[in-house]
Amino acid sequence: MNKSSLTFDVIIIGGGLAGLSSAIHLSKSNLSVLVIEKNSYPKHKVCGEYISNEVLPYLNFLDIDVFSFGAKKINKFQLSTRQSKLISKTLPLGGFGISRFCLDHALASKSLEVGAEILQDSVEDIQFKNDEFSIITKSKRQFKAKIVIGAYGKRSNLDIKLNRQFIKRKSPYLAVKTHVEGTFPDDVVALHNFKGGYCGVSKVENDNINLCYITNYNAFKNYKDIKEFQQQVLCKNTFLKDIFNTTNSVFEAPLTISQISFDAKKPIENHILMCGDTAALIHPLCGNGMSMAIRSAQIASVLIISFFYSESFDREALEKQYLREWNTAFKSRLKTGHIIANIFSKPKLSEVLMRCLQWFPAILPLIIKRTHGKVMTIK
Ligand SMILES: Cc1cc2nc3c(=O)[nH]c(=O)nc-3n(C[C@H](O)[C@H](O)[C@H](O)COP(=O)(O)OP(=O)(O)OC[C@H]3O[C@@H](n4cnc5c(N)ncnc54)[C@H](O)[C@@H]3O)c2cc1C
């Protein structure tokens, strides 16, 4: 990177699904793009790794063929209660299983191929002055850009810098993820409930099974470690017991994250267009966060291209339109996700819901539809 390359059309903070999808889209339109990502690729991430088919046309537009990497087609859904009662349904739209290790790496490689630059560094400060952004990184490098996309995920040091409200509240949620080897159908995504949480199970590209569960600190705190928690709590569900007892871990140790917040956030802060989890995180129970991240990248990218190529589309118009389209795409599913998450956080209510689902399983696809979007169109 030479001196003249310190100024870009667009700087993207965070190279996850949202950031990298935007990087490819914008670079394809000949804009100069810098992605600043604090980690290197490839890297495992805590995630259920089931993605709704709604993003397939857009991934194809970005030249990413997930099935060429071995993604598993998934069209069946299983839900089990804490008492191990099973409800099975066909998924309304279906999806696929691919690891973040593989998908993020593929998107990063494609970003470089189409001309974006990726810098491994952490952004520490963002200033907006005289209609231009100035970005400072941990290694004290400074970059300038007309547009900045915030795609730095669920929570970051930057949320404190930007004085965002959600970061001031503690969240009780934590999540654990591992890959195991064993037998599990390719075409099923299962959500098995246990006291204090649920565990998602589905296959990814290399025949590994992804196990990813979310729970809260209160459920977890009385156990010595993850292993004991799994044996004493998760394995009370016979489906999980079967999986844990008949598979071998591929990871040396499971990955964990904590402080997962589902509080409302703003999709624009200090003129930064927020994408993916940085704008809002839907409860993982809905299995839709990755699609939302990718879709928000498309919404932002299309508008940013208009900003650069159409004189009448200024910053104010860009921000107004982004907010409008973001709300249309996500407000209602976030609301449903919030209600579902609330029900699942209350054991008695969640029992009632599970009973209703057992008696009227046809409700399940309706709930899934309400938390998912329609198949994306290419704009
Ligand atoms: C337990 C759990 C299970 C889930 N399961 C599913 C599922 O099955 N299906 C689904 O669709 N969704 C699921 N989700 C949601 C999904 O993981 C997220 O919605 C998705 O990862 C969002 O992508 P993103 O690009 O917004 O953020 P991320 O993928 O988190 O990317 C953000 C990037 O920003 C980088 N970064 C952060 N701060 C900085 C900084 N200051 N400077 C530079 N880089 C920075 C990070 O290193 C990271 O790579 C799950 C979430 C959780 C918590």
Ligand as a Chemical Component Dictionary entry (heavy atoms), coordinates in Angstrom:
data_LIG
# 
_chem_comp.id                   LIG 
_chem_comp.type                 NON-POLYMER 
_chem_comp.pdbx_formal_charge   0 
_chem_comp.three_letter_code    LIG 
# 
loop_
_chem_comp_atom.comp_id 
_chem_comp_atom.atom_id 
_chem_comp_atom.alt_atom_id 
_chem_comp_atom.type_symbol 
_chem_comp_atom.charge 
_chem_comp_atom.model_Cartn_x 
_chem_comp_atom.model_Cartn_y 
_chem_comp_atom.model_Cartn_z 
_chem_comp_atom.pdbx_ordinal 
LIG C1  C1  C 0 -24.558 -19.106 18.738 1  
LIG C2  C2  C 0 -24.896 -18.537 17.398 2  
LIG C3  C3  C 0 -25.361 -19.377 16.390 3  
LIG C4  C4  C 0 -25.726 -18.851 15.161 4  
LIG N1  N1  N 0 -26.203 -19.693 14.197 5  
LIG C5  C5  C 0 -26.605 -19.192 13.009 6  
LIG C6  C6  C 0 -27.114 -20.043 11.993 7  
LIG O1  O1  O 0 -27.158 -21.270 12.103 8  
LIG N2  N2  N 0 -27.546 -19.465 10.842 9  
LIG C7  C7  C 0 -27.482 -18.119 10.617 10 
LIG O2  O2  O 0 -27.909 -17.663 9.546  11 
LIG N3  N3  N 0 -26.968 -17.294 11.558 12 
LIG C8  C8  C 0 -26.526 -17.794 12.735 13 
LIG N4  N4  N 0 -25.985 -16.963 13.685 14 
LIG C9  C9  C 0 -25.812 -15.532 13.368 15 
LIG C10 C10 C 0 -24.579 -15.316 12.462 16 
LIG O3  O3  O 0 -23.454 -15.948 13.009 17 
LIG C11 C11 C 0 -24.306 -13.825 12.332 18 
LIG O4  O4  O 0 -25.515 -13.153 12.067 19 
LIG C12 C12 C 0 -23.297 -13.549 11.204 20 
LIG O5  O5  O 0 -22.058 -14.095 11.542 21 
LIG C13 C13 C 0 -23.159 -12.057 10.988 22 
LIG O6  O6  O 0 -22.137 -11.781 10.086 23 
LIG P1  P1  P 0 -21.375 -10.380 10.135 24 
LIG O7  O7  O 0 -20.606 -10.280 8.882  25 
LIG O8  O8  O 0 -22.336 -9.315  10.485 26 
LIG O9  O9  O 0 -20.404 -10.474 11.397 27 
LIG P2  P2  P 0 -19.142 -11.418 11.654 28 
LIG O10 O10 O 0 -19.188 -12.639 10.823 29 
LIG O11 O11 O 0 -19.057 -11.571 13.126 30 
LIG O12 O12 O 0 -17.912 -10.540 11.134 31 
LIG C14 C14 C 0 -17.466 -9.414  11.823 32 
LIG C15 C15 C 0 -15.962 -9.319  11.610 33 
LIG O13 O13 O 0 -15.485 -8.073  12.108 34 
LIG C16 C16 C 0 -14.204 -8.260  12.680 35 
LIG N5  N5  N 0 -13.961 -7.147  13.612 36 
LIG C17 C17 C 0 -14.593 -6.874  14.793 37 
LIG N6  N6  N 0 -14.140 -5.727  15.328 38 
LIG C18 C18 C 0 -13.199 -5.253  14.463 39 
LIG C19 C19 C 0 -12.373 -4.094  14.446 40 
LIG N7  N7  N 0 -12.426 -3.184  15.420 41 
LIG N8  N8  N 0 -11.503 -3.936  13.417 42 
LIG C20 C20 C 0 -11.446 -4.842  12.406 43 
LIG N9  N9  N 0 -12.205 -5.949  12.375 44 
LIG C21 C21 C 0 -13.080 -6.146  13.372 45 
LIG C22 C22 C 0 -14.290 -9.627  13.349 46 
LIG O14 O14 O 0 -13.023 -10.219 13.516 47 
LIG C23 C23 C 0 -15.186 -10.395 12.360 48 
LIG O15 O15 O 0 -14.442 -11.161 11.434 49 
LIG C24 C24 C 0 -25.599 -17.464 14.915 50 
LIG C25 C25 C 0 -25.095 -16.614 15.916 51 
LIG C26 C26 C 0 -24.746 -17.145 17.149 52 
LIG C27 C27 C 0 -24.228 -16.238 18.206 53 
# 
loop_
_chem_comp_bond.comp_id 
_chem_comp_bond.atom_id_1 
_chem_comp_bond.atom_id_2 
_chem_comp_bond.value_order 
_chem_comp_bond.pdbx_ordinal 
LIG C1  C2  SING 1  
LIG C2  C3  SING 2  
LIG C2  C26 DOUB 3  
LIG C3  C4  DOUB 4  
LIG C4  N1  SING 5  
LIG C4  C24 SING 6  
LIG N1  C5  DOUB 7  
LIG C5  C6  SING 8  
LIG C5  C8  SING 9  
LIG C6  O1  DOUB 10 
LIG C6  N2  SING 11 
LIG N2  C7  SING 12 
LIG C7  O2  DOUB 13 
LIG C7  N3  SING 14 
LIG N3  C8  DOUB 15 
LIG C8  N4  SING 16 
LIG N4  C9  SING 17 
LIG N4  C24 SING 18 
LIG C9  C10 SING 19 
LIG C10 O3  SING 20 
LIG C10 C11 SING 21 
LIG C11 O4  SING 22 
LIG C11 C12 SING 23 
LIG C12 O5  SING 24 
LIG C12 C13 SING 25 
LIG C13 O6  SING 26 
LIG O6  P1  SING 27 
LIG P1  O7  DOUB 28 
LIG P1  O8  SING 29 
LIG P1  O9  SING 30 
LIG O9  P2  SING 31 
LIG P2  O10 DOUB 32 
LIG P2  O11 SING 33 
LIG P2  O12 SING 34 
LIG O12 C14 SING 35 
LIG C14 C15 SING 36 
LIG C15 O13 SING 37 
LIG C15 C23 SING 38 
LIG O13 C16 SING 39 
LIG C16 N5  SING 40 
LIG C16 C22 SING 41 
LIG N5  C17 SING 42 
LIG N5  C21 SING 43 
LIG C17 N6  DOUB 44 
LIG N6  C18 SING 45 
LIG C18 C19 SING 46 
LIG C18 C21 DOUB 47 
LIG C19 N7  SING 48 
LIG C19 N8  DOUB 49 
LIG N8  C20 SING 50 
LIG C20 N9  DOUB 51 
LIG N9  C21 SING 52 
LIG C22 O14 SING 53 
LIG C22 C23 SING 54 
LIG C23 O15 SING 55 
LIG C24 C25 DOUB 56 
LIG C25 C26 SING 57 
LIG C26 C27 SING 58 
# 
